[in-house]
Amino acid sequence: MSKIILPKVSIIFSNLNGGKEPLECLFSIGKLNYPKNKIETIVIDNGSVDGSPDKIAKKFPKVKLIRLKSAIGLPPSLNLGIKKSQGKYIFIGNDDIVLEKNSILGMVDYLEKNKEVGVVGGKVFYKDKPKKLTDSASGFNFYLGDIKKPKSQSEILWLQSCSIMIPKSVFDKIGLFDEGFYPLYFDDFDFCLRVKKANLKLAHLPDAIFWHGWGKTTEKSGRYNMYCWWYRNKIRFMLKNASPVQIISFLTFQIVATVVRSLTERQNILYPLFRAIVENILILPQTIKARTNSANYNGKKQN
C-alpha cells in the first residue's frame, strides 16, 4: 500500500495585542497530528504594543511573522497572509483559538474527498465553557437580519472565520475577503455567499474541533467600538447582498429591536446603531458599486 502524501496547509491568523492568546494558539498548532514540514504558519501583527509579536518571534522562530506598523483591519490582514501563503489549503483562524490535534487532518481529508466544497468549518466550543458550542455554522433570515440554526448542510450560509479551511484555488476563482468590512465582522459571511454563487458548497465538519476565546481579543477595543463595528458591517452586508424588500424589513426590525433592547436591558447600543446608519450613508456609493459587482458576479474573480 502506497504512502499517502498530504498537501501543504497554510494556517493564517491576525494578532492585535493578543497577549498570551496567540501563544496558546501556536502551541496547539505545534501539537497537530499533521507533518510539521507540511504546515506553514503565518501571523499578521497589526502594530501590537503589548510585546506579543516579540514573544511569538522568540518562542516560534519558524512562524512567518509579518509586522505591520499600525492596524489595517482583519480582512486586509488575512488577504495579506493569503497572498504570502504557499499551501494548497488555507486555514483561517483567530489568535484566540486552540486547535484539537486531529482538526487540520480531518479538514484536509474532507476537502480532498469533496472537491465541490469551497469552505469547510469545524465544531467550535467556548474556551471558558469547553462543553458549550458556539454558532460557528448558521443559516440566516434576511428579512430579520438574524442567524438561525441550519437543519441541514444545504441550509448553511455562514461559516465563521475563526476556524475555516478553504482551498487556495477558491481564492484564485472568486477573489479575497472584501476589505470594505473594516475593521472586522461579516467579511466571512460575505465570502461564504460568494462561494455559494460560484456553485461551490459550504460544509460543517463536527469531527474538526476547536476552542475559541470568542471576543476576548476584540473586547480590548471596548464594547462600544464592538457594537459600532458590528452594526456598521451588518448594515453594509445587507445593503450589498439583500433585496430591497429584505433591506427595508431588516432595518425596521433592527431599529425597533435595538430600541426595545436598549430600554429593557439598559445597554448603550442605540447610539452605535444610529452611528452605523450614518456611516453607511456616507459610504453608500462604494457599497452600491460593491453590490453591482456582486449582482453581476459570473463565477469569476472580481477586481
C-alpha positions in Angstrom: 0.0 0.0 0.0 1.4 3.4 -1.1 2.0 6.1 1.5 -0.5 9.0 1.4 1.2 12.3 0.6 -0.5 15.0 2.5 -0.8 18.5 0.9 0.7 21.6 2.4 -1.6 23.7 4.7 -1.1 27.4 5.4 -2.5 28.5 8.8 -3.2 32.2 8.9 -4.3 34.5 11.7 -4.1 38.2 12.7 -2.9 39.5 16.0 -3.5 42.8 17.8 -2.3 43.0 21.4 -3.5 39.4 21.9 -1.3 38.8 24.9 -0.9 35.1 25.7 -3.8 34.1 23.3 -1.7 33.8 20.1 1.0 31.8 22.0 -1.7 29.3 23.2 -2.8 29.0 19.6 0.7 28.4 18.2 1.4 25.8 20.9 -1.7 23.9 19.8 -0.6 24.2 16.2 2.7 22.6 17.2 0.8 19.6 18.6 -1.2 18.9 15.5 -1.3 15.4 14.1 0.0 16.6 10.7 3.5 16.6 9.2 5.4 19.6 10.5 7.0 20.2 7.1 3.6 20.4 5.6 2.4 23.2 7.8 3.1 26.9 7.2 2.0 29.3 9.9 1.6 33.0 9.0 0.8 35.6 11.7 0.0 39.2 10.7 0.6 41.5 13.6 -1.4 44.8 13.4 1.0 47.0 15.3 0.7 45.4 18.7 2.3 47.3 21.6 1.9 44.6 24.3 5.0 42.7 23.4 3.2 39.7 21.9 4.9 39.8 18.5 8.3 39.7 20.2 7.2 36.7 22.2 5.9 35.0 19.1 9.2 35.6 17.3 11.2 34.2 20.3 9.2 31.1 21.0 8.2 30.2 17.5 11.1 31.3 15.2 9.7 29.2 12.2 6.4 31.2 12.1 6.2 33.7 9.3 5.6 36.9 11.3 4.5 39.9 9.3 4.8 43.0 11.4 2.7 46.0 10.4 3.3 49.5 11.8 -0.4 50.0 12.5 -3.7 48.2 12.5 -5.2 47.7 9.0 -8.2 45.5 10.0 -8.9 41.8 9.8 -9.9 41.4 6.1 -6.8 43.2 4.7 -4.6 41.3 7.2 -6.0 37.9 6.1 -5.7 38.9 2.5 -2.0 39.8 3.0 -1.4 36.4 4.6 -3.2 34.6 1.8 -1.1 36.3 -0.8 2.1 35.2 1.0 0.9 31.7 1.6 2.1 28.6 -0.3 -0.3 25.9 0.9 -2.9 24.0 -1.2 -5.3 24.7 1.6 -5.7 27.8 3.7 -6.8 27.6 7.3 -8.2 30.9 8.6 -8.2 31.2 12.4 -8.3 33.7 15.1 -5.4 34.5 17.5 -7.5 33.2 20.4 -8.4 29.7 19.2 -7.0 26.3 20.3 -6.9 23.6 17.7 -7.6 19.9 18.6 -4.7 17.7 17.3 -6.7 16.0 14.5 -8.7 19.0 13.4 -6.5 20.0 10.4 -6.0 16.4 9.2 -9.8 15.9 9.3 -10.5 19.1 7.3 -7.8 18.3 4.7 -9.2 14.7 4.3 -12.7 16.1 3.9 -11.7 18.6 1.2 -9.6 16.1 -0.7 -12.6 13.8 -0.9 -15.2 16.6 -1.6 -13.9 18.8 -4.4 -17.3 20.6 -4.7 -16.8 22.1 -1.2 -15.4 25.7 -1.2 -15.3 26.2 2.6 -15.4 23.8 5.5 -15.8 24.8 9.1 -15.4 22.9 12.4 -17.2 22.5 15.6 -16.3 25.4 17.9 -16.6 25.4 21.7 -16.0 28.3 24.1 -12.7 28.3 25.8 -14.1 29.3 29.2 -17.0 26.8 28.8 -15.4 23.9 27.0 -18.6 21.9 26.6 -20.7 24.8 25.2 -21.0 25.2 21.5 -20.8 28.5 19.6 -22.8 29.3 16.5 -20.0 28.5 14.1 -22.3 27.3 11.3 -25.5 29.2 10.7 -28.4 29.9 8.4 -29.7 33.4 8.0 -33.0 35.2 7.9 -32.5 38.1 5.5 -35.8 39.7 6.5 -34.8 40.0 10.1 -31.1 40.1 9.7 -30.7 37.3 12.2 -29.0 33.9 12.3 -30.9 30.7 12.5 -29.9 27.1 13.2 -29.5 25.2 9.9 -31.5 22.0 9.6 -29.1 20.5 7.0 -25.7 21.2 5.3 -27.6 22.8 2.4 -29.1 25.5 4.7 -25.6 26.7 5.9 -24.9 30.2 4.7 -22.3 31.3 7.2 -19.2 29.6 8.5 -17.5 32.0 10.9 -13.9 32.6 10.1 -12.4 31.7 13.5 -11.9 28.2 12.2 -12.4 27.6 8.4 -10.4 25.9 5.7 -10.5 27.0 2.1 -8.8 25.5 -0.9 -6.4 28.2 -2.3 -7.9 27.7 -5.7 -11.2 29.2 -4.4 -9.5 32.5 -3.7 -8.0 32.3 -7.2 -11.5 31.8 -8.6 -13.6 34.3 -6.6 -11.1 36.7 -5.0 -10.1 37.5 -1.5 -12.1 38.8 1.5 -13.9 42.1 0.9 -11.8 44.8 2.7 -14.8 47.1 2.9 -15.8 45.2 6.1 -13.4 47.2 8.2 -12.1 46.5 10.8 -13.9 43.2 11.2 -17.3 41.3 11.2 -19.3 40.0 8.3 -16.4 39.6 5.9 -16.6 35.8 6.4 -20.4 35.8 5.7 -19.9 37.8 2.5 -17.2 35.5 1.4 -19.4 32.4 2.1 -22.2 33.9 -0.1 -19.7 34.4 -2.9 -18.6 30.8 -2.6 -22.3 29.7 -2.9 -22.7 31.9 -6.0 -19.7 30.2 -7.6 -21.7 26.9 -7.3 -19.5 25.6 -4.5 -20.7 24.2 -1.2 -20.3 25.1 2.4 -19.8 22.2 4.8 -19.7 21.8 8.6 -17.4 19.1 9.9 -18.3 18.2 13.5 -15.1 16.0 13.9 -12.9 19.0 13.5 -12.9 20.6 17.0 -11.7 24.0 18.2 -12.0 26.2 21.3 -12.4 29.9 20.8 -11.9 32.8 23.2 -14.9 34.4 21.4 -14.4 38.2 21.6 -11.7 38.3 24.4 -9.3 40.0 22.0 -11.8 42.4 20.4 -13.2 43.3 23.8 -9.9 45.1 24.4 -11.1 47.6 21.9 -14.1 48.3 24.1 -17.7 47.1 23.9 -18.8 50.4 22.4 -16.5 50.0 19.4 -17.5 46.4 19.0 -21.2 47.4 18.7 -20.3 50.2 16.2 -18.3 47.8 14.0 -20.9 45.0 14.3 -23.9 47.3 13.3 -21.9 49.1 10.6 -20.8 46.0 8.8 -24.1 44.2 9.3 -25.9 47.1 7.5 -23.2 47.2 4.8 -23.6 43.4 4.3 -27.3 43.7 3.9 -27.1 46.7 1.6 -24.6 44.7 -0.5 -26.4 41.4 -0.6 -30.1 41.6 0.3 -33.1 42.5 -1.8 -34.7 46.0 -1.4 -37.7 44.4 0.4 -35.3 42.5 2.7 -33.3 45.6 3.4 -36.4 47.7 4.4 -37.7 44.8 6.6 -34.3 44.3 8.2 -33.7 48.0 9.0 -37.2 48.3 10.5 -36.8 45.3 12.7 -33.2 46.2 13.7 -34.2 49.7 14.8 -37.2 48.6 16.8 -35.4 45.6 18.4 -32.4 47.8 19.3 -34.7 50.5 20.9 -36.5 47.8 22.9 -33.3 46.1 24.0 -31.7 49.4 24.9 -34.7 50.3 27.2 -35.2 46.9 28.8 -31.6 45.8 29.2 -30.2 49.3 29.8 -27.4 48.7 27.3 -25.8 51.6 25.4 -26.5 50.1 21.9 -28.8 52.7 20.4 -26.1 55.3 19.6 -23.8 52.7 17.9 -26.7 51.7 15.7 -27.5 55.2 14.5 -23.8 56.0 14.1 -23.6 52.9 11.9 -26.5 54.0 9.8 -24.9 57.4 9.3 -21.5 55.8 8.4 -23.3 53.6 5.8 -25.0 56.6 4.3 -21.6 58.2 3.8 -20.1 55.2 2.1 -23.2 54.3 0.1 -21.6 55.0 -3.3 -18.9 52.4 -2.6 -21.4 49.9 -1.3 -23.6 50.4 -4.4 -20.6 49.7 -6.5 -19.8 46.5 -4.5 -23.5 45.5 -4.8 -23.4 46.0 -8.5 -20.3 43.9 -8.9 -21.9 41.2 -6.7 -25.1 41.2 -8.8 -23.1 40.9 -12.0 -21.0 38.1 -10.5 -20.5 35.3 -13.0 -18.4 32.8 -11.0 -15.1 34.6 -11.9 -12.9 36.6 -9.7 -13.9 40.3 -9.2 -11.3 43.0 -9.5 
